């Protein structure tokens, strides 16, 4: 008995094969589209988190710099107090209270605006950057304390140096001297905080500029060989 094979191809078989093939292609395209859509959505979320971190860093700097603008009325007030009653110790003590009261108000404002926790959103996507963010904010706090303490020390000394000089005292001289010291401290704080913030901002901008796929790959990279917030270290750019 000989076996015979049907060598004819039926139309139904062709249609069935085509249907299966088209279904597979449609599934693959759908999965690819879903993956692309998820990548786009995740990329947008990461970019928003990075942009918010930049905005909050700039806001932190702006709020800290406002100290020297807010203190301007106290310069006039101190000068007038000394004119009315020439007691340099009392005026110095009152000035100290005014400056520290303003610093406390700014600290509360930073807490209210949650500017000290600016890194939390971006860290949910880039956990490896946690240590670098904490280091950056530690440096910013140190810079602010050094500059404001130096300003307060010099300003108090300026007032105390007027002891025994009642006959030659001029209100405008004290006001102008305190304002000059404030401008110098404000400029110093901006310059030094810029040095800390600039590499953080550069790193975040590089993240924002990455394509969707690469920005996700970067977020999945748990190891960071160099600090992304040191000048010249740009791990995100190396993924391009």
Secondary structure, DSSP 8 states (H G I E B T S, - for coil): ----------HHHHHHHHHHHHHHHHHHHHHHHHHHHHHHHHHHHHHHHHHHHHHHHHHHHHHHHHHHHHTHHHHHHHHHHHHHS--HHHHHHHHHHHHHHHHHHHHHHHHHTTGGGTTHHHHTT-GGGHHHHHHHHHHHHHHHHHHHHHHHHHHHHHHHTTTT-GGG--HHHHHHHHHHHHHHHHHHHHHHHHHHHHHHHHHHHHHHHS-HHHHHHHHH----SS-TTSTT--TTGGG-
